[in-house]
Amino acid sequence: MKTTTQIHTPDGARISKRLLNHWKHKFEVSQSESDFQIFMPEYHITLTPHADTLAVSIESQVEDLTHIQNVVLNHLNRMANQEFTAIWQ
């Protein structure tokens, strides 16, 4: 299963870096010039910052991704100190 969303923010790179640093003590993480990746046991999260948006992708063998969608969005909200809304597809 794969789910994606676009979060409207000009601070995508900063927020992604903060989340990567937050989770790096628990999970394997990776950073490249174009994206940030978090490897959880059941999920692979990719954060790709653009000029005005942050693309978020979650891949997993788990059928229902509702829980991890909420976890990722809540953590992004905390890292940004603001409330984002996301429409997952």
C-alpha positions as CSV (number, residue, x, y, z in Angstrom):
1,M,0.0,0.0,0.0
2,K,1.1,3.5,-0.6
3,T,-0.4,6.8,0.5
4,T,0.6,10.4,-0.3
5,T,-0.2,13.9,0.5
6,Q,1.0,17.4,-0.2
7,I,1.3,19.9,2.7
8,H,1.4,23.5,1.8
9,T,4.4,25.1,3.5
10,P,7.5,27.0,2.4
11,D,9.4,25.4,5.3
12,G,9.3,21.8,4.0
13,A,13.1,21.2,4.2
14,R,13.4,22.6,7.8
15,I,10.4,20.6,9.0
16,S,11.7,17.4,7.4
17,K,15.1,17.8,8.9
18,R,13.6,18.4,12.4
19,L,11.5,15.2,12.0
20,L,14.4,13.2,10.8
21,N,16.5,14.3,13.8
22,H,13.6,13.6,16.1
23,W,13.2,10.0,14.8
24,K,16.8,9.1,14.1
25,H,17.3,7.7,17.6
26,K,14.5,5.2,17.1
27,F,14.6,4.4,13.4
28,E,17.1,4.2,10.5
29,V,17.0,7.5,8.5
30,S,18.5,8.8,5.3
31,Q,18.9,12.2,3.8
32,S,19.8,13.1,0.2
33,E,19.8,16.4,-1.7
34,S,16.2,15.9,-2.7
35,D,14.4,14.0,0.1
36,F,14.4,12.7,3.6
37,Q,13.6,9.0,4.4
38,I,12.5,7.3,7.6
39,F,12.6,3.5,7.8
40,M,10.2,2.2,10.4
41,P,9.7,-1.6,10.9
42,E,6.4,-1.6,9.0
43,Y,6.6,1.7,7.1
44,H,8.8,3.6,4.7
45,I,8.2,7.4,4.9
46,T,9.6,9.8,2.3
47,L,9.5,13.6,2.8
48,T,10.3,15.6,-0.4
49,P,10.4,19.4,0.1
50,H,9.5,21.7,-2.8
51,A,9.3,25.5,-2.9
52,D,5.8,25.8,-1.4
53,T,4.9,22.2,-0.5
54,L,6.1,19.2,1.3
55,A,5.3,15.9,-0.4
56,V,4.8,13.0,2.0
57,S,4.7,9.4,1.0
58,I,4.2,6.3,3.1
59,E,4.7,2.8,1.8
60,S,3.8,-0.4,3.7
61,Q,2.5,-3.9,3.5
62,V,-0.1,-2.9,6.1
63,E,-3.5,-2.5,4.6
64,D,-4.9,0.3,6.8
65,L,-2.5,3.3,6.9
66,T,-4.8,5.6,8.9
67,H,-2.8,5.3,12.1
68,I,0.6,6.0,10.6
69,Q,-1.0,8.9,8.5
70,N,-2.1,10.5,11.8
71,V,1.2,9.8,13.5
72,V,3.2,11.4,10.7
73,L,0.9,14.5,10.4
74,N,0.9,15.0,14.2
75,H,4.7,14.9,14.2
76,L,4.9,17.3,11.3
77,N,2.6,19.7,13.1
78,R,4.8,19.5,16.2
79,M,8.0,20.1,14.2
80,A,6.5,23.1,12.5
81,N,4.6,24.5,15.5
82,Q,1.5,24.8,13.5
83,E,-1.5,22.7,12.3
84,F,-1.5,21.3,8.8
85,T,-4.3,19.6,7.1
86,A,-3.7,16.7,4.8
87,I,-5.8,14.9,2.3
88,W,-4.2,11.4,1.8
89,Q,-4.5,9.6,-1.4
